[in-house]
Amino acid sequence: MTKKRVKRIIATVCLMAATTGLAAEWTDSRDVEALFSDAGVSGTFVLYDVAENRFVGFDQARAETRYIPASTFKVPHTLIGLAEGVVNDVDQVLPYGGEPQRFSSWERDMSLRDALPISNVPIYKGLASEITLNRMAENLALMNYGNGEIGAVVDDFWLVGPLTVSAVEQAVFLADLAQNELPYPANLQEQVRDITLIEQGDDWALHAKTGWTNAPDPNIGWWIGWVVKQGRVYSFAVNIDIVDASDAEKRIPLGRESLIALGVL
């Protein structure tokens, strides 16, 4: 484990340990708060500025609260599948199982490159089954991801629990991934970065993944990712309560507008 990664893990632990008085630097953003107020949703946004080793956002208490990651877990899930040799690369085609699915777009064999953007559940359930419980748990511990709990069922712990992760933890994990700082071969991390890239310009690139869990009440919607701008890394995480289905559509706009308000996009 590199010194940089140790520093980030310590910062996260300190930030979440509110009772110790050792919280890492957190700056509230009134601009981001106004965006959430205007959107009429309850939620949080956190930005991790790697160069400054500081957090800025809205609702620190919620940013430190763990929720089920839902499809945002497909980011570490992909890396685990690669590391365990269950898939040779992100372009290897995997079977979906042949059963009717919630969305017709899921009803075909496809690669992780194609499955991740559309959150193809059967593809990733099959991947998890091949990884197995013990190996999955070992990798979550290695990553220091959330509470690290997967229970006794290997193919739904990220959808219904017991796995949970906070927005702060998501941001720190993604900062490590963005910089090859996770304890995995660099070429495997590069493949995950490749399939999470959604937009780029002359001097910036945006990587992101959505998530939506219907396990708790209310549902929780996520948008996580990172921006590389002029060589600097800014990782982020949004989560919101989804009281009405239309609330889910607010995840990405809230995240983008928050990044713009903070001068990252």
C-alpha positions in Angstrom: 0.0 0.0 0.0 1.5 3.4 -1.0 1.9 6.3 1.3 -0.6 8.3 -0.7 -3.3 5.6 -0.3 -2.6 5.3 3.4 -3.0 9.1 3.7 -6.4 9.0 1.9 -7.7 6.1 4.0 -6.7 7.9 7.2 -8.4 11.1 5.9 -11.6 9.1 5.3 -11.5 7.4 8.7 -10.9 10.7 10.4 -13.6 12.5 8.5 -16.2 9.8 9.4 -15.1 9.6 13.1 -17.0 12.7 14.1 -16.9 11.9 17.8 -13.1 12.0 17.9 -12.7 15.6 16.9 -10.1 14.6 14.3 -12.2 15.2 11.2 -10.3 15.9 8.0 -11.0 19.2 6.4 -14.6 19.6 5.1 -15.9 22.8 3.5 -19.6 23.4 3.1 -20.7 24.8 -0.3 -23.7 27.2 -0.2 -23.8 27.0 -4.0 -24.3 23.2 -3.9 -26.8 23.5 -1.0 -28.8 25.9 -3.2 -28.8 23.4 -6.0 -30.3 20.7 -3.8 -32.8 23.2 -2.4 -33.9 24.2 -5.9 -34.2 20.5 -7.0 -36.4 19.8 -4.0 -34.7 16.6 -3.0 -32.9 15.3 0.1 -29.4 14.2 -0.5 -25.7 14.9 -0.4 -22.8 15.8 -2.7 -19.1 15.4 -1.9 -16.1 16.4 -3.9 -12.7 15.1 -3.0 -9.9 17.4 -4.2 -6.9 15.0 -4.3 -4.2 17.6 -4.6 -5.5 19.5 -1.6 -6.6 16.4 0.3 -9.9 18.0 1.3 -13.6 17.5 0.9 -16.2 20.1 -0.2 -19.9 19.6 -0.6 -23.3 19.6 1.0 -24.6 17.8 4.1 -21.4 16.3 5.7 -23.4 14.1 8.0 -25.2 12.4 5.1 -22.0 12.2 3.1 -20.5 10.1 5.9 -23.6 7.8 6.2 -23.5 4.4 4.5 -26.1 3.3 2.0 -26.4 0.3 -0.3 -24.3 1.0 -3.4 -26.5 -0.6 -6.0 -25.1 -0.4 -9.5 -22.2 1.9 -8.5 -20.7 -1.3 -7.2 -20.2 -2.3 -10.8 -17.0 -0.2 -10.8 -15.2 -2.2 -8.1 -17.0 -5.4 -9.2 -15.4 -5.1 -12.7 -12.0 -4.7 -11.2 -12.5 -7.8 -8.9 -13.7 -9.9 -11.9 -10.5 -8.9 -13.8 -8.2 -9.5 -10.8 -9.7 -12.9 -10.1 -9.3 -14.0 -13.8 -13.0 -14.6 -14.2 -12.8 -12.4 -17.3 -9.7 -11.9 -19.4 -10.6 -8.3 -20.2 -13.5 -6.0 -20.3 -14.3 -7.0 -23.9 -14.9 -10.7 -23.2 -18.5 -11.6 -23.9 -20.4 -13.1 -21.0 -23.7 -14.9 -21.0 -26.8 -13.3 -19.5 -28.5 -16.6 -18.7 -31.4 -16.7 -21.2 -34.1 -15.7 -18.8 -36.6 -12.9 -19.4 -35.3 -9.6 -17.8 -36.7 -6.4 -16.5 -35.3 -4.6 -19.6 -35.0 -6.0 -23.0 -31.6 -4.4 -23.4 -30.3 -6.9 -20.7 -31.5 -9.9 -22.7 -28.3 -10.7 -24.6 -24.8 -11.8 -24.0 -22.4 -8.9 -23.7 -19.1 -7.7 -22.5 -18.5 -5.7 -19.3 -17.8 -2.7 -21.5 -21.4 -2.9 -22.8 -22.9 -4.1 -19.5 -21.6 -1.5 -17.2 -23.2 1.6 -18.8 -26.6 0.0 -18.9 -26.3 -1.6 -15.5 -26.9 -5.1 -16.8 -27.8 -7.0 -13.6 -27.8 -10.6 -15.0 -24.3 -10.1 -16.4 -22.9 -8.9 -13.1 -24.8 -11.5 -11.1 -23.2 -14.2 -13.2 -19.8 -12.5 -12.7 -20.3 -12.5 -9.0 -21.2 -16.2 -8.9 -18.0 -17.0 -10.7 -15.9 -14.9 -8.3 -17.4 -16.7 -5.2 -18.2 -15.4 -1.7 -14.8 -15.9 -0.1 -12.9 -14.3 -3.0 -15.3 -11.4 -3.2 -15.0 -10.7 0.6 -11.2 -10.8 0.4 -11.2 -8.3 -2.4 -13.6 -5.9 -0.6 -11.3 -6.0 2.4 -8.3 -5.4 0.2 -10.0 -2.4 -1.3 -11.2 -1.1 2.1 -14.6 -0.7 0.4 -17.5 0.5 2.7 -18.5 -1.9 5.5 -17.1 -4.9 3.5 -20.1 -7.0 4.4 -21.5 -9.4 1.7 -23.6 -11.8 3.8 -24.3 -15.3 2.5 -25.6 -14.6 -1.0 -22.9 -13.7 -3.6 -25.1 -12.2 -6.3 -27.2 -9.5 -4.7 -25.4 -8.1 -1.7 -24.7 -4.8 -3.5 -28.4 -4.5 -4.5 -30.2 -5.4 -1.2 -27.4 -5.3 1.4 -25.7 -6.0 3.6 -23.0 -4.1 1.7 -23.1 -0.3 2.3 -20.8 2.5 1.5 -20.8 6.3 2.2 -20.4 9.1 -0.4 -17.1 10.0 1.2 -15.9 6.4 0.9 -17.0 6.3 -2.7 -15.0 9.4 -3.5 -11.8 8.2 -1.8 -12.1 4.8 -3.6 -12.5 6.5 -6.9 -9.6 8.8 -6.3 -7.4 5.7 -5.8 -8.8 4.1 -9.0 -8.2 7.3 -11.0 -4.5 7.3 -10.0 -3.6 3.6 -10.1 -3.4 3.7 -6.3 -5.6 0.6 -5.6 -3.7 -2.6 -4.7 -4.2 -4.2 -8.2 -2.2 -4.3 -11.4 -2.2 -0.9 -13.2 -3.4 -2.5 -16.5 -6.6 -3.8 -14.8 -7.3 -0.4 -13.2 -6.8 1.2 -16.6 -9.5 -1.1 -18.1 -12.0 0.0 -15.5 -11.1 3.7 -16.1 -11.6 3.1 -19.9 -15.2 1.8 -19.6 -16.3 4.4 -17.1 -15.3 7.3 -19.3 -18.4 9.1 -20.4 -17.3 12.5 -21.7 -14.1 14.5 -22.3 -12.7 17.8 -23.7 -9.4 19.2 -24.5 -8.0 19.3 -21.0 -10.6 17.3 -19.0 -12.3 13.9 -18.8 -15.4 12.8 -16.9 -15.8 9.2 -15.6 -19.1 8.3 -13.9 -21.6 5.6 -12.9 -25.2 5.7 -11.7 -26.9 3.5 -9.1 -30.5 3.1 -7.8 -31.5 0.8 -5.0 -35.1 0.0 -4.1 -34.2 -2.0 -1.0 -34.7 0.7 1.6 -37.6 3.2 2.0 -37.1 5.6 0.4 -35.0 4.4 -2.5 -31.5 5.8 -2.8 -30.1 7.1 -6.1 -26.4 7.5 -6.8 -24.1 9.2 -9.3 -20.4 8.8 -8.6 -17.2 9.4 -10.6 -14.3 11.6 -11.0 -12.9 14.4 -13.2 -9.4 14.7 -14.4 -8.8 18.3 -15.3 -5.4 19.7 -16.3 -3.7 16.8 -14.6 -5.6 17.1 -11.3 -8.1 14.5 -10.0 -11.4 15.4 -8.4 -13.6 12.5 -7.4 -17.2 12.9 -6.3 -20.4 11.2 -5.2 -24.0 12.2 -5.1 -26.8 10.3 -3.4 -30.4 11.4 -3.0 -33.7 10.0 -1.7 -35.9 8.8 -4.5 -39.4 9.5 -3.2 -40.9 9.6 -6.7 -39.5 7.9 -9.8 -39.0 11.3 -11.4 -36.5 12.1 -8.6 -34.0 9.6 -10.2 -33.7 11.9 -13.2 -32.2 14.6 -10.9 -29.1 12.6 -9.9 -26.9 13.5 -12.9 -28.0 17.1 -13.3 -27.4 17.8 -9.6 -24.0 16.2 -9.9 -23.0 18.1 -13.0 -24.3 21.4 -11.7 -22.4 20.9 -8.4 -19.2 20.2 -10.4 -19.8 23.3 -12.4 -20.5 25.4 -9.3 -17.2 24.2 -7.8 -15.3 25.0 -11.0 -14.5 21.4 -11.8 -16.5 21.2 -15.0 
